Amino acid sequence: MKAAPFAYVRPSRLSDAIAELAETRGGGKVIAGGQSLTPVLAMRLARPDTLIDINSIEELGALTRSGPALHIGATVTQRRVERDPLGGSVPLLRLALPWVGHRELRSRGTVCGSLAHADPAAELPAVACCLDAELTLTGPNGHRSVSAREFFHGAMTTALTPDEILTSVRLPVAAEGEGFGFAEIARRHGDFALAGLAVRVRLRAGGPEATMTAFGVSDRPVTRDLSEQLAAAVTESGDGLAGRLRERLAAVVEEIVDTDGDIHASRDYRRRLLLALAARELSKAYERARDGAEEVTT
């Protein structure tokens, strides 16, 4: 199929893009990389009156580090972040990006575009939630900031209003004593994830802090604090940290996975996948955080 007819504009200023979006009264759609939007248009699952191309807005192409955060503008491609040395300041992002589609798609697809699309099986929304990133939404009334954990409302549904643009995301850079893990299972590389997760571990004087965000198992990224489970598993003895974690994570995983399942995987199968991934990646993240802290002290 081909897309239904639409008007096309390419403003060079953010204010003009906002004005164009407001004039459409909900009939406009913003396009940056278009890797998610184009198939939707081709299948006529969406029929916007106007496409607003934001690639000529210079300020939206910024990729900078300011203090403890990495700033990624709306037109910054995934491939650029993957290859730029600045991307290394957010290790979890670097771990996740190779799993996003294929290299050719990442060369056009944008980080903010993936967040705005809010696919429940997408990797980058999970990374943003795990790191508690800050998203900047811009509309006729100016800018407002929204936590990533409050941004996603459901499948393809976010806190964005019809007259707003997601103009940037700020991700915290890695600090001393932190470790990360990321993994997913898909039928083939580049396919939608049957189950996946992002993990962050921070070593503190009172014990390790652990956060996990799962994706592909609900209608949005699901974030849980696993500090209690990790702290208990670390102090126990037994065959391997990952094995001890499996027992303690089973109840959490059962609660997180609420999808009804599909032709590719049932709910129970996704639970088994997520439990195995969670135990493995949480163990890896803890070891990375511990090894990093030891390197600093020696």
Buried (B, 14 or more C-beta within 10 A) or exposed (E): EEBEEBEEBBBEEBEBBBBBBBBBEEBBBBBBBBBBBEEBBEEEEBEBBBBBBBBBBEEBBBBEBEEEBBBBBBBBBBBBBBEEEBBBBBBBBBBBBBBBBEEEBBBBBBBBBBBBBBBBBBBBBBBBBBBBBBBBBBBEEEEEEBEBBEBBEEEBEBBBEEBBBBBBBBBBBBEEBBBBBBBBBBEEEEEBBBBBBBBBBBBEEEBBBBBBBBBBBBBBBBBBEBBEBBBBBBEEEEEEBBEBBBBBBBEBBBEBBEBEBEEEBEBEBBBBBBBBBBBBBBBBBBBBBBEBBEEEEE
